[in-house]
Amino acid sequence: MATSGTTVFEKTLYIDEVIEESFERIGLVNVSGYQMKSAHRSLNIMLQEWANRGLHYWEIGNTLINLVQGQASYVFYRSAADGTTAPVVNPDGTVVLYGVDDVLEAAYRRNNGTVNQADSALTKISRSTYNGLSAKLNQSTPSQYYVQRFTDNVTVNLYPTPDATAAGNFIFMYYVKRIQDAGAYSNVADVPYRFVPCMLAGLSYYLSMKYKVEYIQNLKLIYEDELNRALTEDGSSSSTYLTPQAYYPNV
């Protein structure tokens, strides 16, 4: 029996087809231009709402911050229209990074790209802890960082502030990217194949709020079920070890 020999369906599932499929699920065909525009807007809203649904592993990236002596804060803007003073994220200065949503982990890196490369993990601290630091501009090797998440940027605040020695090195970090907008109808969605079913189910649910209110409850159940399965499958498969804490009173 012959098979297609391909595994790239999601690469050719364009935004206009996502919208058409979602409309068909609520019984609407041959939709108008305004309805397409309305569905396009709903798709973007839904993709943004996914940011509230936990960590999406396909949107994790890594980069370098080129440290500058005396500079404690490094800003990553949402887009070039929001600001252009983002930190240099490659040693050669060729890349400016946009769309960072949060920082997961960071390390102070010495001798980047050499056989003597060495990382020292930085501790992520809360706003209250950072606020309690009395001498934020003291210069030394950074050991902690605090992330501020604003509307148009994410700011990484280092403590201590990099000194002359640290300025020759970098912060290596894993960060969460924002899911890209749908964009043109000829684009494909910025999602892996595992999330295609829940994307279609979700857009159908969103469209039912506008056009088929009698379908809302059933479509919501289908959407949440599809999304839950996708989020479960998208998790990390690394091992977890639990060690009980020993307590010996009066010893």
N, C-alpha and C positions, 0 to 999 in steps of 0.2 A: 504494500500500500504506500503510495506516494505521500509525502508531507511537504510543507512549504519550504523547509530548510531555513526559515528566517525567524528571528526572535526580536523584532524591532517594531512591533505594532505601535507602541507609544510614540515613536519618532515620526510617524506619519499621521497621527491623530491630531489634526489641526484644531485651533480654537473654534472655528466655525462649525466643525463636525461635533465638537464637544457640546456646543450650544444646540445644534440640531437634535442630537441624541437626547439631550435633556428635555427639550420641548416635546419630542415624540413620546417620552415617558409620561407626560401629563396630557397626552392626546391632542397636541397641537402640531400641525404641519403647515408648510408654506407660510412661515411667519413673516411679518413685515420688517422693514428696516428698523423701525423704532423698537420692536420686540427684540431684535438682535442686539441693539445697543443696550437695552435694559438688561438682557441676560449677560452681556459682557461686563456690565457694571456689577451685577450680582456675583459673577465669578470672581472678580477682583476682591470684593468684600469677603467672600468665603475664604479665599486664599490667605487674606490677612487674618481672618479669625482663626485659622489653623495655628498661628503663632501662640495662641492661648491653649493649644492642645498638647503641650509637652514638647520635647526635643525631637527635631526631625534630623535624623542622622545624615541624610544626603545633603543637608545644608551646613555641615560642619567643615570649616576650612582652617588652614594654618598660615601664619605669616610672621614676619619679623618687624619689630619696631627698632629703628635706628636711634639709639639713645643720644641725647644732647646734654652736655653739662649744664646743670642749673635748671633744666626743664622737667618739671614734675608731671605735667598733664599733656596727654596726647589724644587728639580729637579725630574720630572717624565719622565723616559726614554721611548722611543718607544718600546724597547724590551730589554731583558736581555743582548743581544749581544752588545747593545749600551752603557750600563752602569749598574752598580749594586749598586750605592749609592743612590738609590731612598729613599725618606723619609719613615719612619715607618708609616703605615697608619692604624694600629690597636694598641690599648694600649698594647697588649701582644706581639707585634712585629712579628706576624706570617705571615703577608701579605705584599708583595711589589707589588705596582700597576704599570702596564705598559699600554701603549697605550692611555694615556690621550691626547685629542686634544685641549681642552680649558676648562676654568673654568667659569661656569655660575653665581654662587652665592657662597658666603662664609660667615661664621659667626665665631666669637670667642666664644668657648664653655667652660664654667666652670662647674666643678663637673659632668663630663660626667658619665652617667649611674646611677646617684643617683636621689633621689626625689628632690634634690636641683639643678638639671641640669638647666643651663640658657645660652641662646645664645644671642650674641650681633652682629647684622649685620655689616659686613665690606663693605666698599665702594670700588668698582672696579674703578681704575683710569687709565688714559692713560699714554703712554710713556712720553709725554711732561710734564704731571703733576708730575709723579714720578721723572723725571729728574730735575724738579725745586725744589725738596725737598733738603734743604741744609744739613741736619744732618740725613742722612739715617740710621746711625748706633746708634742713640740715643735709649736707651732701655726703653721700657714701654709696655703697653698693645697694641697689634696691632689693628688698626682701619681701615686701607686701604690695598689694595693689587694691584699689577700690574702683569699681565701675559705676559711672553715672549714666543712666539711660534717659536721654531727652527725646523730644519729638523729632528733631532733625539731625541728631548726632549721638554717638556714644563716646564718652570721655574716659580714658584710662588714667587714673591718678596713681603715681608710684610713690612709695616711701621706703627708705629715704630717697631724696632727690638725687639723680645720678651725679657723680663727681667726675673729675677729669679722667680717672681710670675707667669708670663705667662707660664714659662717652665713646670709648673705642669698641664697645660691645653692643649686644642687642637684647631685646626681650622677644623670646619665641612664644607665641600664644596660639591656642586653639580657640576659634571664635564661631559663633552662630551667625549665619547669613540670613537675611530676609528672603522669603520666597519671592521670586520675580513676578511682576505684573503680567497679566495675560498678553497685553500689547496688541499687535496686529492680528486680524482674524487668520492670517496665514502662518502664525507662529504655532509652536507646540507648547504645552504647559510645562512649567519648571517643576515637574514631579516625576518620580520613578514609576515604573510600570505597576508596582504594588498599589499605588495610590490612584490609579486610573478609575477603578470601579467606584471608590468612595467619592472621587471628584464628580463623576457623573451623577451618582445618587444624591450628592449634596446640592449640586446645581438644580437638579429636578425639585428637590425640597424647597430651595430658595424661590424657584419660579412658581411653585404651587402657592406660595404666600400672595403672589400677585394675580395669578390667573385661575387657579383651581384650589380654592380654600378647602374644599371637601376632601382633598387628597393629603392635606398637611400632616395629619397624625401618622398615617401609614408610611408616607415618604420619610418622615423624621425618624421613625423606627428603623427603616432600611438604611438610611444614611448613617445613623449612629452605630449600627451594627457593622456596616462596611468600614467605617472609619476606625472603630475599635480594633478590628482584625488587622487593618493596615498598620496602625500604631504598635500593636503587639509584635507583628512580624518585623517592624523596623527597628526593634530594640537591639542592644548589643548582646552578642553571644559569648562574651568573656565569662570566665568562671568567677564565682563569688565565694569567699571564704568567711565563715562566721566563727569567731573565737570567743568562748564564754569568758566573762571577767571573774577572776578568782577573788574572794573576799574572806579574810581570816580575822574575825573580831577577837580582841583581847589577846593577841599574840605578842 
